[in-house]
Amino acid sequence: MGIIVFIVVLAVSGLIVGALARLALPGPDPMGIPETIALGLGGSFLGGIVARVFLGTAGGLIFAVLGAILILYLYRRFVQHRPLTGPGARS
């Protein structure tokens, strides 16, 4: 029972962090709920590492969202080959 609760909490927190990151960056993102959860979990992992290395403490929600924003920006820039702003951002 404990592992199921852990997975559900992890998925919900990933969804929240991923959704906040998608709201923070302008433009369309054709990704579904599983991709948003993966974005949030990746951002939480990256933000936690950065906070631990530079601050010596746990990351928290702010670092998780900042990490997810960075991952989303890099995804748009290098995988989708579109800028963050300008006429090409909406394509």
Backbone bond lengths (Angstrom), bond angles and torsions (degrees), N, CA, C in turn:
res aa  C-N    CA-C-N  psi(-1)  N-CA   C-N-CA  omega(-1)  CA-C   N-CA-C  phi
1 M - - - 1.456 - - 1.527 111.12 -
2 G 1.327 117.80 -36.32 1.457 121.84 -176.73 1.509 112.94 -66.03
3 I 1.342 117.21 -37.87 1.461 120.34 -178.43 1.523 111.02 -69.54
4 I 1.313 117.72 -33.70 1.466 121.10 178.77 1.526 110.34 -67.20
5 V 1.310 116.58 -42.53 1.464 120.91 177.75 1.525 109.84 -62.87
6 F 1.341 116.67 -41.90 1.459 121.12 179.14 1.531 110.90 -60.82
7 I 1.313 117.89 -44.31 1.463 121.81 -179.23 1.526 111.00 -66.35
8 V 1.314 117.22 -39.85 1.467 120.65 178.58 1.532 110.47 -65.63
9 V 1.322 117.32 -43.93 1.469 120.70 178.73 1.523 110.37 -63.82
10 L 1.323 116.92 -40.66 1.456 121.37 178.02 1.525 111.20 -62.56
11 A 1.322 117.71 -43.72 1.466 121.90 179.60 1.522 111.30 -65.68
12 V 1.315 117.46 -42.88 1.469 120.43 -179.85 1.522 110.89 -66.03
13 S 1.326 117.19 -43.00 1.465 119.11 179.42 1.524 110.62 -67.26
14 G 1.333 118.46 -37.72 1.459 120.91 175.46 1.511 112.02 -63.32
15 L 1.327 116.55 -39.85 1.460 120.89 178.05 1.525 111.14 -63.70
16 I 1.309 117.61 -42.61 1.471 121.20 -179.92 1.517 110.77 -65.09
17 V 1.332 116.95 -47.77 1.467 120.60 -179.07 1.523 110.66 -64.47
18 G 1.331 117.44 -44.00 1.462 120.75 178.46 1.518 112.66 -63.22
19 A 1.324 116.62 -40.23 1.468 120.11 178.56 1.528 111.21 -65.74
20 L 1.320 117.35 -39.97 1.468 120.11 177.36 1.516 111.30 -64.22
21 A 1.329 117.33 -38.27 1.462 120.44 177.94 1.518 110.86 -66.23
22 R 1.330 116.94 -41.40 1.463 119.94 178.65 1.524 111.62 -66.26
23 L 1.323 117.39 -32.80 1.462 120.23 176.66 1.531 111.75 -71.49
24 A 1.324 116.89 -29.52 1.461 120.69 -176.06 1.525 112.52 -74.68
25 L 1.334 117.60 -28.56 1.462 120.53 -179.87 1.521 109.74 -103.18
26 P 1.327 117.65 130.28 1.461 120.41 -179.36 1.517 111.45 -72.49
27 G 1.311 115.75 156.19 1.455 121.44 175.06 1.510 112.67 109.94
28 P 1.323 115.64 161.60 1.464 120.09 -178.89 1.525 111.60 -76.68
29 D 1.292 115.79 144.35 1.460 123.02 175.64 1.513 108.08 -132.52
30 P 1.319 117.60 103.49 1.467 119.64 -179.44 1.526 111.74 -81.81
31 M 1.333 115.95 64.09 1.459 119.00 177.54 1.521 109.18 -123.54
32 G 1.306 114.81 146.12 1.451 121.02 -178.44 1.520 112.54 -88.77
33 I 1.301 115.12 -169.27 1.464 121.08 -178.23 1.523 112.30 -64.65
34 P 1.341 120.52 -44.18 1.475 118.62 179.25 1.529 113.17 -61.52
35 E 1.335 117.40 -38.37 1.454 120.13 178.14 1.526 111.36 -68.72
36 T 1.314 117.20 -36.06 1.456 120.94 177.15 1.525 110.58 -66.16
37 I 1.324 117.16 -39.90 1.470 120.97 176.27 1.525 109.90 -62.96
38 A 1.336 117.24 -44.40 1.465 120.76 178.99 1.526 110.98 -62.81
39 L 1.326 117.24 -39.72 1.458 121.37 176.61 1.525 110.57 -61.10
40 G 1.320 116.78 -45.29 1.460 120.72 179.48 1.514 112.76 -65.37
41 L 1.328 117.57 -40.81 1.465 120.33 178.59 1.520 111.18 -67.45
42 G 1.335 117.08 -40.33 1.462 120.25 176.61 1.518 111.93 -64.17
43 G 1.327 116.01 -40.87 1.462 120.29 177.37 1.514 112.41 -65.43
44 S 1.323 116.95 -37.70 1.466 120.53 177.18 1.525 110.82 -64.58
45 F 1.330 115.74 -41.63 1.459 120.66 178.84 1.531 110.71 -64.34
46 L 1.340 116.75 -49.24 1.456 121.26 -179.66 1.525 111.57 -63.99
47 G 1.320 116.79 -45.32 1.465 120.28 178.73 1.515 112.55 -63.43
48 G 1.326 117.62 -36.86 1.458 121.25 177.43 1.509 112.24 -65.66
49 I 1.336 116.76 -40.35 1.464 120.17 178.34 1.524 110.70 -66.18
50 V 1.331 117.08 -45.68 1.460 120.70 -179.90 1.523 111.21 -61.99
51 A 1.309 117.55 -43.40 1.466 120.67 179.86 1.526 111.07 -64.98
52 R 1.331 117.11 -40.16 1.461 120.35 -179.92 1.536 111.30 -66.83
53 V 1.336 116.81 -40.88 1.462 120.57 -177.68 1.523 111.38 -70.92
54 F 1.331 117.03 -46.32 1.459 119.64 -173.64 1.522 114.75 -90.82
55 L 1.318 118.12 -28.91 1.460 120.78 -177.27 1.524 113.61 -112.58
56 G 1.321 116.98 -18.64 1.453 120.49 -179.14 1.512 113.40 74.51
57 T 1.314 117.60 21.78 1.459 121.72 -178.13 1.529 109.78 -137.32
58 A 1.309 116.34 171.22 1.463 120.81 176.52 1.523 109.45 -68.66
59 G 1.330 116.26 153.61 1.456 120.89 -173.31 1.512 114.87 -74.22
60 G 1.305 117.63 -58.14 1.445 121.01 -176.25 1.512 112.39 86.73
61 L 1.309 116.17 -176.09 1.460 122.99 -174.12 1.523 112.62 -64.52
62 I 1.307 117.98 -40.64 1.465 120.79 -176.85 1.523 110.77 -64.18
63 F 1.319 117.44 -45.98 1.460 120.04 179.00 1.523 111.43 -68.43
64 A 1.313 118.09 -32.91 1.462 121.20 177.13 1.520 110.64 -64.54
65 V 1.323 117.26 -44.88 1.468 120.90 179.34 1.529 110.32 -67.29
66 L 1.328 118.13 -41.02 1.462 120.42 177.99 1.529 111.15 -63.18
67 G 1.317 116.88 -39.58 1.460 120.18 176.53 1.516 111.99 -64.52
68 A 1.318 117.28 -41.08 1.464 121.38 178.52 1.529 111.05 -67.24
69 I 1.311 117.63 -37.16 1.461 121.26 176.53 1.523 109.96 -63.04
70 L 1.322 117.00 -42.83 1.461 120.67 178.71 1.529 110.83 -63.35
71 I 1.312 117.72 -43.93 1.465 120.90 178.38 1.524 110.66 -62.82
72 L 1.325 117.84 -43.28 1.468 121.28 179.56 1.521 110.95 -64.66
73 Y 1.321 117.12 -40.73 1.468 120.68 177.78 1.527 110.68 -62.32
74 L 1.323 116.93 -47.17 1.463 120.79 179.90 1.526 111.15 -64.40
75 Y 1.313 118.31 -36.50 1.461 122.32 176.95 1.525 110.59 -62.72
76 R 1.315 116.45 -47.17 1.464 119.70 179.63 1.521 110.78 -64.39
77 R 1.301 116.51 -41.03 1.459 121.57 -174.61 1.532 112.09 -70.30
78 F 1.330 118.18 -47.27 1.454 120.75 -170.64 1.528 114.76 -103.21
79 V 1.323 118.76 -22.68 1.461 120.31 178.75 1.520 110.43 -97.46
80 Q 1.320 116.91 -48.74 1.465 120.35 -180.00 1.529 112.32 -84.97
81 H 1.314 118.35 -13.88 1.474 124.17 179.48 1.519 111.95 54.61
82 R 1.323 115.52 48.73 1.467 118.81 175.77 1.522 109.27 -133.93
83 P 1.334 116.09 146.73 1.470 119.66 -179.07 1.517 111.84 -75.39
84 L 1.321 114.96 167.84 1.452 120.33 179.39 1.525 111.41 -78.20
85 T 1.326 116.53 -33.94 1.469 120.78 179.80 1.528 109.32 -129.54
86 G 1.307 116.21 170.65 1.452 121.48 177.68 1.521 112.13 96.62
87 P 1.324 115.76 -174.35 1.470 119.26 -176.49 1.524 113.47 -67.12
88 G 1.312 118.94 -28.92 1.456 120.64 -178.61 1.512 114.12 -80.34
89 A 1.329 118.43 -6.66 1.462 121.33 -176.97 1.516 112.59 -71.57
90 R 1.299 118.00 -25.54 1.472 120.92 -177.51 1.520 113.27 -93.99
91 S 1.323 117.23 0.50 1.463 119.08 -177.82 1.506 112.90 -86.21
